[in-house]
């Protein structure tokens, strides 16, 4: 029976029950705060669903109420067993049908176990289980997010954990000693002291961990948790196969994707951050056929991209210099993407990545491979994208293609970017109608671009049902949609006119944060546009989506939000992405700052030394020109100034001596003066008065007969003069002092 099992172990009070002992109550509150902190860290990931919040938050609040009121409410062991068995059966359903994720299903199980356990604690080991559960919640938070809120909750968790385990040991000792109760005032003082000690230990632990973090050799592990965490819908918009509507789903979110900081040059107006281009279209989806890519090691060395993907941006007839006009640095959030988002035309890429994969369409990927010699091989621990630097040629290509009429397309361009599925005949007729007055291919592309912007509306509301022909439905019936429909429509219409075109997915624009001098790129900035091929130049960007689409209905960030974003960016770069490169940069910055500080201090000390030397020389010259009378006057003034701080003390000493010489003025002062002198004289003979002794006790403690007799007589006169203000006895004290001095 359960009751028999309990009787054979040390049973503890139900967690939250009325208990005795200062350490016991402190431990209960510390353990409760540990659970709350772990749950807050998990809740801060924004990955918990409503049922989880509805279960755990009321349970924790109710447990806090029981602790505050010192009441008890527990679940029997039988019901605890039944509920646990039932939930393990539910866990399988949660994993396969509801959450569809190992991490989410496991988090749900941990939360359920915590709720059951805090109402069914009966043994010491149950308390340890609760501490372990709090750590599991913190670990789950680390898997699901790497944000600045996690830093705050982690720091608080460390402080509370130290308080919990210190008080756990003190609680055990208190119970073994069977100590009696203490007063409320002593208990409060004990708990404050224990909290202070825990805070100091926790702070020192965090400080030491911070020093170790920045000093020990590092490798970048920015995404080691990403492989276990959940990945959002953003993955669907940047894969080799994208259905119409994928970008529209991404644009519903305001989550930050990356930060871009300009190092050199100026961002073009409405800049595009190119991710992947798509060539094939079947009327419902865009995709790229498998093809051989180029692999190249990066490892922190700048890589010239043009030799590998020049044909992806320029034509063979484009004889113009390739000039980098923009240099920028990107810090990526852990979104699970393996694509480098680059400003067109990408020219160089720098980052600490083992192997990058360069596609023939200009996309650059982080390959899950390592280079063995010149041969790429699969790797299980590929470095995720965290931070990289790139250069781009952002010059406007319009002057090179305004009069383009050539149709001299390379075979690969024709085969890939002119293919069409079965298209509604109205689409081709509309394309010819729009471009009927255009004389060049560039003018035709501009005409379609302008027509779509002016005759169609932008909306993020996706169609309630998928149409058999989405483009025809968009162009001739609904006449509103998001960027993917505009880009797809322009691409298909250009292909019906025999002009190669492709859809490109990436991001557009960004919001500038003046605190970090960087641009914030969010998921809502995801965008699709069109690249059109002109033999005289190469691929040129067109954006047929009406202006003000992605950010038209978004609220501007407050100043506080920008500060939070700046803190998040610093956390991302210097904590999550902190690696050996950052360590070397930090060391160089510290060395430079230290050298500058040393130079500044040396310069300041040298200047002060030279100023002091000049002052001494000037003083020497002034003294040499001074007459004897002036010298004497200045000596007198200097002596008075030097004596001024000692004047109050000298006056007090003079006043005491005057009173001692004339007891009629102040017999009590005279008595104290002569008694202190007597004590000094007796001390020189080896008899020292203790601070706790009265004059009479000191006199009785002297074992020398003659000295004892003299001190007793002196003490009698002293006490009458000191406490009875006897002038006669005060006048007698100097004589007694002289007699004692003569006997020395």
C-alpha positions as CSV (number, residue, x, y, z in Angstrom):
1,X,0.0,0.0,0.0
2,X,1.2,3.6,-0.6
3,X,0.8,4.5,3.0
4,X,3.1,1.7,4.1
5,X,5.8,2.8,1.6
6,X,5.6,6.3,2.8
7,X,6.1,5.3,6.4
8,X,9.4,3.7,5.5
9,X,10.8,6.9,4.0
10,X,11.3,10.4,5.3
11,X,8.1,12.1,4.5
12,X,8.3,15.9,3.9
13,X,5.4,18.3,4.2
14,X,3.4,18.8,1.1
15,X,4.9,21.5,-1.0
16,X,3.2,24.7,0.2
17,X,2.0,23.2,3.5
18,X,2.5,25.0,6.8
19,X,6.1,24.2,7.9
20,X,8.4,25.3,10.7
21,X,12.0,26.5,10.3
22,X,13.4,29.5,8.5
23,X,15.4,27.5,6.0
24,X,12.4,25.4,5.2
25,X,10.2,28.4,4.3
26,X,13.0,30.1,2.4
27,X,13.6,26.8,0.4
28,X,10.0,26.5,-0.5
29,X,9.8,30.0,-1.9
30,X,13.2,29.6,-3.7
31,X,12.0,26.4,-5.4
32,X,8.7,28.0,-6.4
33,X,10.6,31.0,-7.9
34,X,12.9,28.5,-9.7
35,X,9.8,26.9,-11.3
36,X,8.3,30.3,-12.2
37,X,11.6,31.5,-13.7
38,X,12.0,28.3,-15.9
39,X,8.4,28.7,-17.1
40,X,8.9,32.4,-17.9
41,X,12.0,31.5,-19.9
42,X,9.9,29.0,-21.8
43,X,7.0,31.4,-22.2
44,X,9.3,34.1,-23.5
45,X,10.0,32.0,-26.6
46,X,6.5,32.7,-27.9
47,X,6.3,29.0,-28.9
48,X,3.8,27.8,-26.2
49,X,0.3,27.3,-27.3
50,X,-2.9,28.5,-25.5
51,X,-3.7,25.2,-23.8
52,X,-0.3,25.0,-22.2
53,X,-0.6,28.6,-20.9
54,X,-4.1,28.0,-19.7
55,X,-2.9,24.9,-17.7
56,X,0.4,26.1,-16.2
57,X,-0.3,29.8,-15.4
58,X,-3.3,29.2,-13.1
59,X,-1.5,26.2,-11.5
60,X,1.6,28.3,-10.6
61,X,-0.6,31.2,-9.3
62,X,-2.6,28.9,-7.2
63,X,0.6,27.2,-5.8
64,X,1.9,30.7,-4.9
65,X,-1.3,31.5,-3.1
66,X,-1.0,28.3,-1.1
67,X,2.6,29.2,-0.2
68,X,1.6,32.7,0.9
69,X,-1.3,31.5,3.0
70,X,0.7,28.5,4.3
71,X,-2.0,26.1,3.3
72,X,-1.8,22.6,1.8
73,X,-3.6,20.9,-1.1
74,X,-2.2,17.7,-2.6
75,X,-3.1,15.0,-5.1
76,X,-3.1,11.4,-3.8
77,X,-0.4,9.0,-5.0
78,X,-3.1,6.8,-6.7
79,X,-4.5,9.7,-8.8
80,X,-1.0,10.8,-9.6
81,X,-0.2,7.4,-11.0
82,X,-3.4,7.3,-13.0
83,X,-2.9,10.8,-14.5
84,X,0.7,10.0,-15.4
85,X,-0.3,6.8,-17.2
86,X,-3.1,8.6,-19.1
87,X,-0.7,11.3,-20.2
88,X,1.9,9.0,-21.6
89,X,-0.8,7.6,-23.8
90,X,-1.7,11.1,-24.8
91,X,2.0,11.9,-25.5
92,X,1.9,9.6,-28.5
93,X,-1.2,11.3,-29.9
94,X,0.4,14.7,-29.3
95,X,3.5,13.7,-31.1
96,X,1.9,12.1,-34.2
97,X,-1.3,14.1,-34.6
98,X,-1.4,17.4,-32.6
99,X,2.1,19.0,-32.2
100,X,3.8,16.9,-35.0
101,X,7.1,17.9,-33.3
102,X,9.2,16.0,-30.8
103,X,10.3,19.2,-29.1
104,X,6.7,20.6,-28.7
105,X,5.3,17.3,-27.5
106,X,8.2,16.9,-25.0
107,X,7.6,20.4,-23.7
108,X,3.9,19.7,-23.2
109,X,4.9,16.5,-21.2
110,X,7.4,18.4,-19.0
111,X,4.7,21.1,-18.2
112,X,2.1,18.5,-17.4
113,X,4.6,16.6,-15.1
114,X,5.4,19.9,-13.3
115,X,1.7,20.7,-12.7
116,X,1.1,17.2,-11.3
117,X,4.3,17.2,-9.2
118,X,3.8,20.6,-7.4
119,X,0.6,19.2,-6.0
120,X,1.9,15.8,-5.1
121,X,5.2,16.3,-3.3
122,X,5.7,13.8,-0.4
123,X,9.4,13.0,-0.3
124,X,12.6,14.8,-0.6
125,X,13.3,13.4,-4.0
126,X,10.1,14.9,-5.3
127,X,11.6,18.3,-4.5
128,X,14.7,17.4,-6.5
129,X,12.5,16.3,-9.4
130,X,10.9,19.8,-9.4
131,X,14.3,21.4,-9.6
132,X,15.2,19.1,-12.5
133,X,11.9,20.0,-14.2
134,X,12.7,23.7,-13.9
135,X,16.1,23.1,-15.6
136,X,14.4,21.1,-18.4
137,X,12.1,24.1,-19.0
138,X,15.1,26.4,-19.3
139,X,16.8,23.9,-21.6
140,X,13.7,23.8,-23.8
141,X,13.7,27.6,-23.9
142,X,17.3,27.5,-25.1
143,X,16.3,25.0,-27.9
144,X,13.3,27.1,-29.0
145,X,14.9,30.6,-29.0
146,X,18.2,32.5,-28.5
147,X,17.0,35.9,-27.7
148,X,17.9,38.6,-25.2
149,X,15.0,37.7,-23.0
150,X,16.6,34.3,-22.5
151,X,19.7,36.0,-21.1
152,X,17.7,37.8,-18.5
153,X,15.7,34.8,-17.4
154,X,18.9,32.6,-17.5
155,X,20.7,35.1,-15.2
156,X,17.7,35.1,-12.8
157,X,17.5,31.3,-12.9
158,X,21.2,31.1,-11.8
159,X,20.6,33.4,-8.9
160,X,17.4,31.5,-7.8
161,X,19.0,28.1,-8.3
162,X,21.9,29.0,-6.0
163,X,19.5,30.2,-3.4
164,X,17.4,27.0,-3.8
165,X,20.3,24.6,-3.4
166,X,22.0,26.5,-0.5
167,X,18.7,26.6,1.4
168,X,18.1,22.9,0.6
169,X,21.3,22.0,2.4
170,X,20.5,24.3,5.3
171,X,17.0,22.9,5.5
172,X,18.4,19.4,5.8
173,X,20.8,20.5,8.6
174,X,18.0,22.3,10.3
175,X,15.8,19.3,10.3
176,X,18.5,16.9,11.5
177,X,19.3,19.3,14.5
178,X,15.6,19.5,15.3
179,X,16.2,23.2,16.1
180,X,13.6,25.1,18.0
181,X,11.7,28.0,16.5
182,X,13.0,31.5,16.2
183,X,11.4,34.9,16.5
184,X,9.8,36.6,13.5
185,X,12.5,39.3,13.6
186,X,15.3,36.7,13.7
187,X,13.7,34.7,10.9
188,X,13.4,37.7,8.7
189,X,17.0,38.6,9.3
190,X,18.1,35.0,8.5
191,X,16.2,35.0,5.2
192,X,17.5,38.4,4.2
193,X,21.1,37.2,4.9
194,X,20.5,34.0,3.0
195,X,19.1,35.9,0.0
196,X,22.0,38.2,0.1
197,X,24.6,35.4,0.2
198,X,22.8,33.7,-2.7
199,X,22.7,36.9,-4.7
200,X,26.5,37.5,-4.2
201,X,27.3,33.9,-5.1
202,X,25.1,34.0,-8.2
203,X,26.6,37.3,-9.3
204,X,30.1,36.0,-8.9
205,X,29.2,32.9,-10.8
206,X,27.8,34.9,-13.7
207,X,30.8,37.2,-13.7
208,X,33.2,34.3,-13.8
209,X,31.2,32.6,-16.5
210,X,31.3,35.8,-18.5
211,X,35.0,36.1,-18.2
212,X,35.5,32.5,-19.2
213,X,33.1,32.9,-22.1
214,X,35.0,35.8,-23.6
215,X,38.5,34.4,-22.8
216,X,38.5,30.7,-23.8
217,X,39.2,29.9,-27.4
218,X,35.9,29.8,-29.3
219,X,34.2,28.2,-32.3
220,X,31.0,29.5,-33.6
221,X,28.0,27.3,-32.5
222,X,25.3,29.7,-33.5
223,X,22.9,27.1,-34.7
224,X,23.6,24.1,-32.7
225,X,20.1,24.3,-31.1
226,X,18.5,25.3,-34.4
227,X,18.5,21.7,-35.6
228,X,16.3,20.7,-32.7
229,X,14.0,23.7,-32.7
230,X,11.0,24.5,-34.8
231,X,11.3,26.1,-38.2
232,X,8.7,28.6,-39.4
233,X,6.9,29.0,-42.7
234,X,9.8,31.1,-44.0
235,X,11.4,27.9,-45.1
236,X,8.7,27.4,-47.7
237,X,9.5,30.6,-49.5
238,X,13.2,29.9,-50.2
239,X,13.3,26.3,-51.3
240,X,13.7,24.8,-54.8
241,X,9.9,24.5,-55.1
242,X,7.5,27.3,-54.1
243,X,3.8,27.2,-54.6
244,X,1.9,30.5,-55.2
245,X,1.1,32.0,-51.9
246,X,4.2,31.0,-50.0
247,X,5.6,34.5,-49.8
248,X,2.2,35.9,-48.8
249,X,2.2,33.6,-45.8
250,X,5.7,34.8,-44.7
251,X,4.6,38.5,-45.0
252,X,2.1,38.0,-42.2
253,X,4.9,37.9,-39.6
254,X,7.0,40.8,-38.1
255,X,9.7,38.5,-36.8
256,X,13.2,39.8,-37.5
257,X,15.2,37.8,-40.2
258,X,18.5,39.7,-40.3
259,X,20.2,43.0,-39.7
260,X,22.2,44.7,-42.4
261,X,24.9,47.3,-41.7
262,X,26.5,49.3,-44.6
263,X,30.3,49.4,-44.4
264,X,30.9,51.2,-47.6
265,X,28.8,52.9,-50.2
266,X,25.1,53.7,-50.1
267,X,22.1,51.4,-50.3
268,X,20.0,51.9,-53.5
269,X,16.4,53.1,-53.0
270,X,14.1,50.1,-52.4
271,X,17.1,47.7,-52.3
272,X,16.5,44.0,-52.9
273,X,18.1,41.3,-50.9
274,X,18.3,38.4,-53.4
275,X,17.8,34.9,-52.2
276,X,16.7,32.4,-54.9
277,X,15.5,32.6,-58.5
278,X,13.0,30.2,-59.9
279,X,12.8,29.1,-63.6
280,X,10.1,26.5,-64.1
281,X,6.3,27.1,-63.8
282,X,3.4,24.7,-64.1
283,X,0.6,27.2,-63.5
284,X,0.5,26.5,-59.7
285,X,4.1,26.5,-58.5
286,X,7.6,27.6,-59.4
287,X,10.6,25.2,-59.1
288,X,14.1,24.6,-60.2
289,X,15.3,21.4,-61.8
290,X,18.3,19.7,-60.1
291,X,21.5,20.8,-61.6
292,X,25.2,20.7,-60.8
293,X,26.4,23.5,-58.5
294,X,29.9,24.8,-57.8
295,X,31.4,24.2,-54.3
296,X,34.0,26.3,-52.8
297,X,35.6,26.6,-49.3
298,X,35.3,30.0,-47.6
299,X,36.8,29.8,-44.1
300,X,37.0,33.6,-43.4
301,X,38.8,34.4,-46.7
302,X,37.1,36.8,-49.2
303,X,35.8,34.8,-52.2
304,X,35.3,36.5,-55.6
305,X,31.9,35.2,-56.7
306,X,31.9,36.5,-60.3
307,X,34.2,33.8,-61.8
308,X,31.6,31.2,-60.6
309,X,28.3,32.9,-61.4
310,X,29.0,35.8,-63.8
311,X,26.7,34.3,-66.4
312,X,23.9,34.3,-63.8
313,X,23.9,38.2,-63.9
314,X,25.8,39.3,-67.0
315,X,25.6,38.3,-70.7
316,X,28.6,37.5,-72.8
317,X,28.1,40.7,-74.8
318,X,28.2,43.0,-71.7
319,X,31.7,44.4,-71.8
320,X,31.7,46.8,-68.8
321,X,33.8,47.0,-65.7
322,X,32.7,45.1,-62.6
323,X,32.9,47.7,-59.8
324,X,31.9,47.0,-56.2
325,X,29.8,50.0,-55.1
326,X,28.5,48.6,-51.9
327,X,30.0,46.7,-48.9
328,X,27.8,45.5,-46.1
329,X,27.6,43.1,-43.2
330,X,24.7,40.8,-42.4
331,X,23.8,39.2,-39.0
332,X,21.2,36.5,-39.5
333,X,18.6,35.3,-37.0
334,X,18.4,31.5,-36.6
335,X,15.6,31.0,-39.1
336,X,16.8,27.6,-40.4
337,X,17.7,29.0,-43.8
338,X,20.8,28.0,-45.7
339,X,20.7,30.9,-48.2
340,X,22.9,33.9,-48.2
341,X,20.8,37.0,-49.0
342,X,22.9,39.3,-51.2
343,X,22.4,42.6,-52.9
344,X,22.6,42.3,-56.7
345,X,25.0,42.0,-58.3
346,X,27.0,40.0,-55.7
347,X,30.7,40.2,-56.2
348,X,32.5,39.0,-53.0
349,X,31.5,37.0,-49.9
350,X,33.4,36.7,-46.6
351,X,32.5,34.5,-43.7
352,X,33.6,31.6,-41.5
353,X,31.9,28.8,-43.4
354,X,33.4,25.6,-44.5
355,X,31.8,25.2,-47.9
356,X,29.4,27.3,-49.9
357,X,27.4,26.2,-52.9
358,X,27.0,28.5,-55.9
359,X,24.1,27.9,-58.2
360,X,24.0,28.8,-61.9
361,X,21.1,31.2,-61.2
362,X,23.2,33.3,-58.8
363,X,21.9,31.9,-55.5
364,X,24.6,31.1,-52.9
365,X,24.0,28.4,-50.3
366,X,25.7,27.3,-47.1
367,X,26.4,23.7,-48.1
368,X,26.2,20.9,-45.5
369,X,29.6,19.6,-46.6
370,X,33.3,19.9,-45.9
371,X,36.2,20.2,-48.4
372,X,38.6,17.3,-48.5
373,X,41.3,18.6,-50.8
374,X,39.1,19.9,-53.7
375,X,36.4,17.3,-53.2
376,X,33.3,18.3,-51.1
377,X,32.0,15.6,-48.8
378,X,28.8,15.5,-46.7
379,X,29.1,16.7,-43.1
380,X,26.8,16.3,-40.1
381,X,27.8,19.5,-38.3
382,X,27.8,22.2,-41.0
383,X,28.2,25.7,-39.7
384,X,24.8,27.5,-39.9
385,X,24.6,31.0,-41.3
386,X,25.2,33.6,-38.6
387,X,27.2,36.6,-39.9
388,X,28.8,37.4,-43.2
389,X,30.2,40.3,-45.2
390,X,29.6,40.9,-48.9
391,X,30.3,43.4,-51.8
392,X,27.9,44.2,-54.6
393,X,27.7,46.2,-57.9
394,X,24.5,48.2,-57.4
395,X,24.8,50.5,-60.4
396,X,21.6,51.1,-62.4
397,X,21.7,48.9,-65.6
398,X,19.0,51.0,-67.4
399,X,21.4,53.0,-69.5
400,X,22.8,49.8,-71.1
401,X,19.4,48.3,-72.0
402,X,17.0,51.1,-72.9
403,X,17.2,50.4,-76.6
404,X,17.5,46.7,-76.4
405,X,16.0,44.9,-79.4
406,X,18.4,41.9,-79.6
407,X,17.0,38.4,-79.3
408,X,20.3,36.7,-79.4
409,X,19.7,34.5,-76.3
410,X,22.1,31.8,-75.2
411,X,20.7,28.3,-75.5
412,X,20.5,27.8,-71.7
413,X,18.6,31.0,-71.2
414,X,16.1,30.2,-74.0
415,X,15.5,26.6,-72.7
416,X,15.0,27.6,-69.1
417,X,13.5,31.0,-69.1
418,X,11.1,30.9,-72.1
419,X,9.3,27.7,-71.2
420,X,5.6,28.0,-70.4
421,X,2.8,25.7,-69.2
422,X,-0.6,25.7,-70.7
423,X,-1.6,29.4,-70.3
424,X,-5.0,31.0,-70.6
425,X,-5.0,32.7,-74.1
426,X,-6.2,35.9,-72.5
427,X,-2.8,36.2,-70.7
428,X,-0.9,36.4,-74.0
429,X,-3.5,38.7,-75.6
430,X,-3.2,41.0,-72.6
431,X,0.6,41.1,-72.9
432,X,0.4,42.0,-76.6
433,X,-2.2,44.6,-75.9
434,X,-0.1,46.3,-73.2
435,X,3.1,46.3,-75.3
436,X,1.6,47.2,-78.6
437,X,3.2,50.6,-78.7
438,X,6.6,49.5,-77.4
439,X,9.6,49.4,-79.7
440,X,12.2,47.7,-77.6
441,X,12.2,44.8,-75.2
442,X,13.1,47.1,-72.3
443,X,10.1,49.3,-73.2
444,X,7.9,46.2,-73.3
445,X,9.1,45.1,-69.8
446,X,8.5,48.6,-68.5
447,X,5.0,48.7,-70.0
448,X,3.9,45.5,-68.3
449,X,5.5,46.7,-65.0
450,X,3.6,50.0,-65.1
451,X,0.3,48.3,-66.2
452,X,0.3,45.9,-63.2
453,X,1.2,48.6,-60.8
454,X,-1.6,50.9,-62.0
455,X,-4.5,48.4,-62.7
456,X,-4.2,46.0,-59.8
457,X,-4.4,46.2,-56.1
458,X,-2.2,44.8,-53.3
459,X,-3.6,42.6,-50.5
460,X,-2.2,40.0,-48.1
461,X,-5.6,38.3,-47.9
462,X,-5.0,35.0,-49.7
463,X,-7.9,33.5,-51.8
464,X,-10.2,31.3,-49.7
465,X,-10.0,28.5,-52.3
466,X,-7.3,27.6,-54.8
467,X,-8.3,28.5,-58.3
468,X,-7.5,26.0,-61.2
469,X,-5.6,28.8,-62.9
470,X,-4.3,31.2,-60.2
471,X,-2.8,33.7,-62.7
472,X,-5.9,34.0,-64.9
473,X,-8.0,34.3,-61.7
474,X,-5.7,37.1,-60.5
475,X,-5.5,39.0,-63.8
476,X,-9.1,38.8,-65.0
477,X,-11.3,38.2,-61.9
478,X,-9.9,39.1,-58.5
479,X,-7.5,41.7,-59.7
480,X,-5.7,42.0,-56.4
481,X,-3.1,39.9,-54.7
482,X,0.4,40.0,-53.1
483,X,3.8,40.3,-54.7
484,X,4.1,36.7,-55.9
485,X,1.0,37.1,-58.2
486,X,2.4,40.3,-59.6
487,X,5.9,38.8,-60.3
488,X,4.5,35.6,-61.7
489,X,2.1,37.5,-64.0
490,X,4.9,39.7,-65.4
491,X,7.2,36.8,-65.9
492,X,4.6,34.7,-67.8
493,X,3.5,37.7,-69.9
494,X,7.1,38.4,-70.9
495,X,7.7,34.8,-71.8
496,X,4.6,34.9,-74.1
497,X,6.4,37.7,-75.9
498,X,9.6,35.7,-76.3
499,X,11.5,37.7,-73.6
500,X,13.3,35.5,-71.0
501,X,12.3,36.3,-67.4
502,X,12.4,34.6,-64.0
503,X,10.9,35.1,-60.5
504,X,13.2,36.0,-57.7
505,X,12.4,35.5,-54.0
506,X,14.1,37.5,-51.2
507,X,13.6,40.6,-49.1
508,X,13.0,44.2,-49.9
509,X,14.0,47.4,-48.1
510,X,14.2,47.3,-44.3
511,X,13.8,49.7,-41.4
512,X,16.8,51.8,-40.3
513,X,17.8,51.7,-36.7
514,X,19.9,54.8,-36.0
515,X,21.1,53.3,-32.6
516,X,23.1,50.5,-34.4
517,X,23.3,52.1,-37.9
518,X,21.8,49.0,-39.4
519,X,18.7,48.0,-41.3
520,X,16.1,45.7,-39.7
521,X,14.8,43.1,-42.2
522,X,11.7,41.3,-41.0
523,X,9.7,38.4,-42.4
524,X,7.0,40.9,-43.5
525,X,9.7,42.3,-45.9
526,X,9.8,39.0,-47.9
527,X,9.2,39.9,-51.5
528,X,9.0,38.5,-55.0
529,X,10.2,40.4,-58.1
530,X,11.2,39.8,-61.7
531,X,14.5,39.6,-63.5
532,X,14.5,40.1,-67.3
533,X,17.3,39.1,-69.6
534,X,18.7,41.5,-72.2
535,X,21.6,40.3,-74.4
536,X,23.3,43.7,-74.3
537,X,23.7,43.5,-70.5
538,X,22.3,40.5,-68.8
539,X,19.6,40.2,-66.1
540,X,17.8,43.4,-65.0
541,X,15.5,43.8,-62.0
542,X,11.8,44.9,-62.3
543,X,9.3,45.1,-59.5
544,X,5.7,45.2,-60.8
545,X,4.1,45.1,-57.2
546,X,2.4,48.4,-56.3
547,X,4.4,50.6,-53.9
548,X,3.7,50.5,-50.2
549,X,2.6,46.9,-50.1
550,X,4.5,45.1,-47.4
551,X,4.6,47.8,-44.9
552,X,1.5,49.7,-45.6
553,X,-0.5,48.4,-42.7
554,X,2.4,48.0,-40.2
555,X,2.9,50.2,-37.2
556,X,6.1,52.1,-36.8
557,X,8.4,51.0,-34.1
558,X,8.6,53.1,-30.9
559,X,11.9,54.3,-29.6
560,X,11.8,51.6,-26.9
561,X,11.4,48.9,-29.6
562,X,14.5,50.2,-31.4
563,X,16.5,50.0,-28.1
564,X,15.3,46.5,-27.7
565,X,16.3,45.6,-31.2
566,X,19.7,47.1,-30.6
567,X,20.1,45.0,-27.5
568,X,19.0,41.9,-29.5
569,X,21.5,42.6,-32.2
570,X,24.3,43.0,-29.8
571,X,23.3,39.7,-28.1
572,X,23.1,38.0,-31.5
573,X,26.5,39.2,-32.7
574,X,28.6,39.1,-29.4
575,X,27.0,36.1,-27.6
576,X,25.2,33.7,-30.1
577,X,27.7,34.4,-33.0
578,X,30.7,34.9,-30.7
579,X,33.6,32.9,-32.2
580,X,37.3,33.1,-32.6
581,X,37.0,35.9,-35.1
582,X,35.1,38.0,-32.6
583,X,37.5,37.0,-29.9
584,X,40.5,38.3,-31.9
585,X,38.6,41.5,-32.8
586,X,37.7,42.0,-29.1
587,X,41.3,41.4,-28.1
588,X,42.5,43.8,-30.8
589,X,40.0,46.4,-29.6
590,X,41.0,46.0,-26.0
591,X,44.7,46.2,-26.9
592,X,44.1,49.3,-28.9
593,X,42.0,50.9,-26.1
594,X,44.6,49.9,-23.5
595,X,47.5,51.3,-25.6
596,X,45.5,54.5,-26.2
597,X,44.8,54.8,-22.4
598,X,48.5,54.2,-21.6
599,X,49.5,56.8,-24.1
600,X,47.0,59.3,-22.7
601,X,48.1,58.7,-19.1
602,X,51.8,59.0,-20.0
603,X,51.1,62.2,-21.9
604,X,49.2,63.6,-19.0
605,X,51.9,62.7,-16.5
606,X,54.6,64.1,-18.7
607,X,52.7,67.4,-19.1
608,X,52.2,67.6,-15.3
609,X,55.8,66.9,-14.7
610,X,57.0,69.6,-17.1
611,X,54.5,72.0,-15.6
612,X,55.8,71.2,-12.1
613,X,59.5,71.7,-13.2
614,X,58.6,75.1,-14.7
615,X,56.8,76.0,-11.5
616,X,59.8,75.1,-9.4
617,X,62.2,77.1,-11.7
618,X,59.9,80.1,-11.5
619,X,59.7,79.8,-7.7
620,X,63.5,79.5,-7.5
621,X,63.8,82.6,-9.6
622,X,61.3,84.5,-7.5
623,X,63.0,83.5,-4.3
624,X,66.4,84.6,-5.7
625,X,65.0,88.1,-6.4
626,X,63.3,88.5,-3.0
627,X,64.8,90.8,-0.3
628,X,65.6,89.6,3.3
629,X,62.6,91.5,4.7
630,X,60.2,90.0,2.2
631,X,61.7,86.5,2.8
632,X,61.1,86.9,6.6
633,X,57.5,88.1,6.0
634,X,56.7,85.2,3.7
635,X,58.2,82.7,6.3
636,X,56.0,84.1,9.0
637,X,52.9,83.9,6.7
638,X,53.8,80.3,5.7
639,X,54.3,79.3,9.4
640,X,50.9,80.7,10.3
641,X,49.3,78.8,7.4
642,X,51.0,75.6,8.5
643,X,50.0,76.1,12.1
644,X,46.4,76.9,11.2
645,X,45.1,73.3,11.1
646,X,46.6,72.6,14.6
647,X,45.2,75.7,16.2
648,X,41.9,74.1,17.5
649,X,43.7,71.2,19.1
650,X,46.3,73.4,20.6
651,X,43.6,75.7,22.1
652,X,41.8,72.7,23.6
653,X,45.1,71.5,25.2
654,X,45.9,74.9,26.5
655,X,42.4,75.2,28.0
656,X,42.7,71.8,29.8
657,X,46.1,72.7,31.2
658,X,44.8,76.1,32.4
659,X,41.9,74.4,34.1
660,X,44.3,71.9,35.7
661,X,46.5,74.7,37.1
662,X,43.5,76.5,38.5
663,X,41.0,73.9,39.9
664,X,38.6,76.6,41.1
665,X,37.6,77.2,37.4
666,X,36.6,73.6,36.6
667,X,37.3,71.0,39.3
668,X,35.8,68.1,37.3
669,X,38.0,68.9,34.3
670,X,41.1,69.2,36.5
671,X,40.3,65.9,38.1
672,X,40.0,64.1,34.8
673,X,43.3,65.7,33.6
674,X,45.3,64.6,36.6
675,X,43.7,61.1,36.7
676,X,44.7,60.5,33.1
677,X,48.3,61.6,33.8
678,X,48.4,59.3,36.8
679,X,47.2,56.3,34.7
680,X,50.0,57.0,32.2
681,X,52.5,57.1,35.0
682,X,51.2,53.8,36.5
683,X,51.1,52.2,33.1
684,X,54.9,52.8,32.7
685,X,55.3,50.7,35.9
686,X,53.4,47.8,34.4
687,X,49.8,48.4,35.7
688,X,47.3,49.2,32.9
689,X,43.7,49.9,33.5
690,X,41.2,47.9,31.5
691,X,38.4,49.8,29.7
692,X,35.8,47.8,31.6
693,X,37.3,48.6,35.1
694,X,36.1,51.4,37.3
695,X,38.7,53.5,39.1
696,X,38.0,51.7,42.3
697,X,38.3,48.2,40.7
698,X,41.5,49.2,39.0
699,X,43.0,50.4,42.3
700,X,42.0,47.1,44.0
701,X,43.6,45.1,41.2
702,X,47.1,46.5,41.9
703,X,49.2,43.9,43.8
704,X,52.1,46.2,44.7
705,X,51.4,47.3,48.3
706,X,53.0,50.8,48.0
707,X,51.5,51.4,44.5
708,X,48.1,50.1,45.7
709,X,48.1,52.5,48.6
710,X,49.0,55.6,46.5
711,X,46.5,54.8,43.8
712,X,43.7,54.2,46.3
713,X,44.4,57.6,47.9
714,X,44.6,59.3,44.5
715,X,41.3,57.6,43.4
716,X,39.5,58.8,46.5
717,X,40.4,62.4,45.9
718,X,39.7,62.0,42.2
719,X,36.2,60.7,42.7
720,X,35.3,63.5,45.1
721,X,36.6,66.1,42.7
722,X,35.1,64.5,39.7
723,X,31.7,63.6,40.9
724,X,31.2,66.0,43.9
725,X,33.1,68.9,42.3
726,X,35.3,69.3,45.4
727,X,37.8,72.1,44.8
728,X,39.9,71.0,47.8
729,X,40.3,67.5,46.4
730,X,41.0,68.8,42.9
731,X,43.8,71.0,44.4
732,X,45.2,68.0,46.2
733,X,45.6,65.9,43.0
734,X,48.7,67.7,41.6
735,X,50.5,67.2,44.9
736,X,49.7,63.5,45.0
737,X,50.8,63.1,41.4
738,X,54.2,64.7,42.2
739,X,54.6,62.5,45.3
740,X,54.0,59.4,43.1
741,X,56.4,60.6,40.5
742,X,59.2,61.1,43.2
743,X,58.8,57.5,44.3
744,X,59.6,56.2,40.9
